[in-house]
Amino acid sequence: MENGAKSWAFRGTQKLSAKQSKDPKQKVTIREALDKLMGNLNEDDDRSVIPLGHGDPSAFPCFRTSPVAEDAIVDAVRSSKFNCYSPAAGIPPARRAIAEYLSRDLPYKLSPDDVSVTLGCTQAIEIIITALARPGANILVPRPGYPLYEARAAFSNLEVRHFDLIPEKGWEVDLDSVEALTDDNTVAMVIISPGNPCGNTAETARKLGIIVIADEVYSHLVFGNKQFVPMGEFGSIVPVLTVGSISKRWIVPGWRLGWIATNDPCGLLKQTGILDSIKKYLNISSDPATFIQGAIPKILENTTEEFFSNIINTMKEDADICYSKIKEIPGIACPQKPEGAMSAMVKLNLSLLEGINDDMDFCAKLAKEESVIVLPGIAVGMKNWIRITFAIEPVFLAEGLDRIKSFYERHAKKL
Ligand SMILES: *Cc1c(COP(=O)(O)O)cnc(C)c1O
C-alpha cells in the first residue's frame, strides 16, 4: 500500500492550492493572524489574556443575548414543527419576518420572495461572490474592509480591486478611486455599513452601471450622531443586494442565521441573471438549522428596545474608553472616534517606536509582553495600522489599553 501511495503523481497540470491575493497589502486573514498571535502568548504571564482582536463578544456577561431570543429557540425546538429539511431559500415564515423587519427602515416594502435565508452573513457573501464570478470579471472592495471578500473571491477566480476609505473624513468612500478602478468587467462594489454616504455612493454606482452589495451585518449598531441608513433606501437609484445576520445585533454569531435581501423595486436585476445564479447556488447549498429559522419571527418581532439600548450603551461606553485612552498614548492614533460597529482602526507611528518593524511585529510583541491581542492592520488591508475590537467588558478594555500604554512606554524611542 505504501508503495502504491508513493508512486501516485497528480495527473492535472493545475496547482490546486488557493490563489493568494496579488495585493501585497492583503496577505493574511483575520483568523490566520489571530491564530499566530495566540501562539505567541507568554504562558508565564499570570494576568488574563485580553482579547481585542476578535469579533465575538458573546462570551462577556454584559453582551448576553436577549431572553426573548433564547425563549424563541426553546419554543421552536419544543414545538417539533421544525425538525424537517428547509426549502432552499428558507422557510416561508422566516423569509416573511425578515422582509418585514428590513422593510421597517425602507421607503418601500420587501416581499418574502426578495429574501433568502443563509448560514450567517458569511454564506450570504459566499453565495453572491460565487454567483458574480465570471472569467475576467472584477469586483470593487473597500480598504479597510472585511477579508472574507478577498478570500472568497480568490476561490472563485474573481478579481478584487480595492478602493480606499478616507480616515480623516469618517472613513467615507473615496468615490474618485471607485471611478478610476471601474472598467467594463466590473460587476459590483461592496459597501460595509457604517461609515459611508449612501446617496452619493448609489449615484456613483448607477453612473458606472454596477450592482451594490451592502454588508449590513452591523445595522443599527450605531452610537454617534449619525443614524443607520440602509443602502436599500437607494434601491430605486441602483439595485442593491443587502447581506446581514442576527450575529452582531443580537450577539449570537454561533446561531448562524443570516440573509440576502434584494433591494430592487424597479426590477433592474432581471437583465443581469444574478438572481437566477443565486437561486441555483441556494439549491445546492446547505441551509440554516430549521429550528433557528422557526425562531426568527419571534426574535425579530419581540426583542425589546431595552435590550438594544443596553447593548448600544455598553458599546458606546467602550468606544469612549477606547478613544480617550488611545489619546494618552503618543505612538498610536485613532483618527476618528468610532460611531458604530465594534472596532476602531488605530494608526501606528513607527517613528516613535524602538525595535518595532511593522504592525504584525507590534501585535506579536504586545501579545508576548502584555497578553493583549489586537489585530494587525494587514489582515484588513491596512499595513502599519492595528484594529482594536472594543466590544468587551468595559473594565477589561480599560485594563487592556493600560497595558498597551505600558508597552508603548517600554518601546518608546529615546529622544
Ligand atoms: C462578522 C461579519 C460578517 C459575518 O457575519 P456572520 O453572520 O457571523 O457570518 C460579515 N461581514 C462583516 C463586515 C462582519 O463584521
The ligand as an ORCA input file, in Angstrom:
! r2SCAN-3c Opt
* xyz 0 1
  C     -18.973     39.429     11.265
  C     -19.073     39.944      9.882
  C     -19.613     39.149      8.844
  C     -20.009     37.713      9.046
  O     -21.199     37.616      9.764
  P     -21.777     36.201     10.241
  O     -23.232     36.419     10.363
  O     -21.143     35.906     11.570
  O     -21.429     35.174      9.239
  C     -19.720     39.721      7.579
  N     -19.319     40.985      7.334
  C     -18.780     41.765      8.302
  C     -18.359     43.150      7.981
  C     -18.630     41.267      9.600
  O     -18.077     42.022     10.561
*
